[in-house]
Amino acid sequence: MRKRRSMFHRSIFRADPNGDPDINTTPLIDVMLVMLVMFIITIPPPTHSVDVTLPIGEVPARIFDQNRVTIDTSDVIRWNDEAIDLAELGVLARQASERAEPAAILLEPDARARYLRVDEAIGAIRRNGGSKLAFPGIQNYAGLI
């Protein structure tokens, strides 16, 4: 005699009269997707910020047709031998790029300067329109590779 299955059993199990019943995972997946959407909706938006101090007034450094930017091993950036910070470098790069004939920027980091500081300087120059960026004396680094 055949065993009669309950409605509950038929709702969550796919019953094959000749085989073993398998759990229907579709309701489980549906509930998980709904919970995922609810968690995403309830996550608060990020409210943190990074304060950046920008220079006030004119930057004292002069802009030539070719400007030398050097970075030494103690992470000091110099624009034509005057010490500046990254914000001032960005302002000077913008002023150099806004000239009728954009001024060239010659980046000469020390061979032992930190890569991160050099990368920050290149980023500040590029973000502020410095399109004439050159690396003179790159042959001096051949022995370090």
C-alpha positions as CSV (number, residue, x, y, z in Angstrom):
1,M,0.0,0.0,0.0
2,R,1.3,3.4,-0.9
3,K,2.1,5.9,1.8
4,R,0.2,9.1,1.5
5,R,2.4,12.3,1.9
6,S,1.3,15.4,3.7
7,M,0.8,18.8,2.0
8,F,3.8,20.1,4.0
9,H,6.0,17.3,2.7
10,R,4.9,18.0,-0.9
11,S,5.5,21.8,-0.5
12,I,9.1,21.6,0.5
13,F,10.1,18.3,-1.0
14,R,10.0,17.4,-4.7
15,A,8.6,13.9,-4.4
16,D,9.4,11.4,-7.0
17,P,7.3,8.3,-6.4
18,N,10.2,6.1,-7.5
19,G,13.1,8.0,-5.9
20,D,14.2,9.7,-2.7
21,P,12.8,13.1,-2.0
22,D,15.1,16.1,-2.5
23,I,14.9,19.3,-0.6
24,N,13.7,22.2,-2.7
25,T,16.3,25.0,-2.2
26,T,14.4,27.7,-4.2
27,P,12.7,29.1,-1.1
28,L,16.0,29.1,0.8
29,I,17.7,31.1,-2.0
30,D,14.8,33.5,-2.2
31,V,14.9,34.2,1.6
32,M,18.7,34.7,1.4
33,L,18.4,37.2,-1.5
34,V,15.8,39.2,0.3
35,M,18.0,39.3,3.4
36,L,21.0,40.4,1.4
37,V,19.0,43.2,-0.2
38,M,17.8,44.3,3.3
39,F,21.3,44.3,4.7
40,I,22.5,46.4,1.7
41,I,19.7,48.9,2.1
42,T,20.3,49.3,5.9
43,I,24.1,49.9,5.6
44,P,24.8,53.6,6.5
45,P,26.6,55.7,3.9
46,P,30.3,56.5,4.6
47,T,30.6,59.8,6.4
48,H,34.3,60.1,6.9
49,S,36.4,62.7,5.1
50,V,40.0,63.6,4.7
51,D,41.0,67.2,5.5
52,V,43.6,68.7,3.2
53,T,45.3,72.0,4.0
54,L,45.8,74.0,0.8
55,P,48.3,76.8,0.6
56,I,46.9,80.3,1.0
57,G,48.0,83.1,-1.3
58,E,50.8,83.1,-3.8
59,V,53.4,80.3,-3.8
60,P,56.9,82.0,-3.5
61,A,58.6,79.7,-6.0
62,R,59.2,81.0,-9.5
63,I,58.3,79.2,-12.7
64,F,60.8,78.9,-15.5
65,D,60.6,77.3,-19.0
66,Q,62.2,74.2,-17.4
67,N,61.5,73.6,-13.8
68,R,63.6,71.0,-11.8
69,V,61.7,69.0,-9.2
70,T,63.9,66.9,-7.0
71,I,63.1,64.5,-4.2
72,D,65.8,63.5,-1.7
73,T,66.1,60.5,0.6
74,S,64.4,62.4,3.5
75,D,61.2,62.9,1.3
76,V,61.8,66.6,0.8
77,I,60.4,67.9,-2.5
78,R,62.2,70.8,-4.0
79,W,61.0,73.0,-6.9
80,N,64.0,74.8,-8.5
81,D,65.9,74.2,-5.2
82,E,63.2,75.6,-2.9
83,A,61.6,73.2,-0.5
84,I,57.8,72.7,-1.0
85,D,55.1,70.3,0.0
86,L,52.7,68.2,-2.2
87,A,50.0,70.9,-2.2
88,E,52.4,73.6,-3.3
89,L,53.8,71.2,-6.0
90,G,50.2,70.8,-7.4
91,V,49.7,74.6,-7.5
92,L,53.0,75.2,-9.2
93,A,52.4,72.4,-11.7
94,R,49.0,74.0,-12.5
95,Q,50.6,77.4,-12.9
96,A,53.3,75.9,-15.2
97,S,50.7,74.2,-17.3
98,E,48.5,77.2,-17.7
99,R,51.1,79.3,-19.4
100,A,50.8,80.1,-23.1
101,E,53.7,77.7,-23.7
102,P,53.4,75.1,-20.9
103,A,56.6,74.9,-18.9
104,A,58.5,71.6,-18.8
105,I,58.8,69.8,-15.4
106,L,62.0,67.8,-15.0
107,L,61.5,65.2,-12.2
108,E,64.9,64.1,-10.7
109,P,64.3,62.0,-7.6
110,D,67.4,60.8,-5.7
111,A,68.3,57.2,-6.5
112,R,67.5,56.2,-2.9
113,A,64.2,58.2,-2.6
114,R,61.1,56.3,-1.5
115,Y,59.0,55.1,-4.4
116,L,55.8,56.2,-2.6
117,R,56.9,59.8,-2.4
118,V,58.0,59.9,-6.0
119,D,54.6,58.4,-7.0
120,E,52.8,61.1,-4.9
121,A,54.8,63.8,-6.7
122,I,54.0,62.4,-10.1
123,G,50.3,62.1,-9.2
124,A,50.2,65.7,-8.0
125,I,51.8,67.0,-11.2
126,R,49.6,64.9,-13.5
127,R,46.3,65.8,-11.6
128,N,47.1,69.5,-12.0
129,G,47.7,69.4,-15.7
130,G,51.4,68.8,-15.9
131,S,51.7,67.4,-19.4
132,K,55.3,68.2,-20.1
133,L,56.9,65.9,-17.5
134,A,60.4,64.6,-18.2
135,F,62.9,62.3,-16.4
136,P,66.4,63.6,-17.2
137,G,69.4,61.6,-16.0
138,I,67.5,58.3,-15.9
139,Q,70.7,56.6,-17.1
140,N,72.1,57.3,-13.6
141,Y,69.8,54.6,-12.2
142,A,71.0,51.8,-14.5
143,G,73.3,50.4,-11.9
144,L,70.5,50.0,-9.3
145,I,68.4,47.7,-11.4
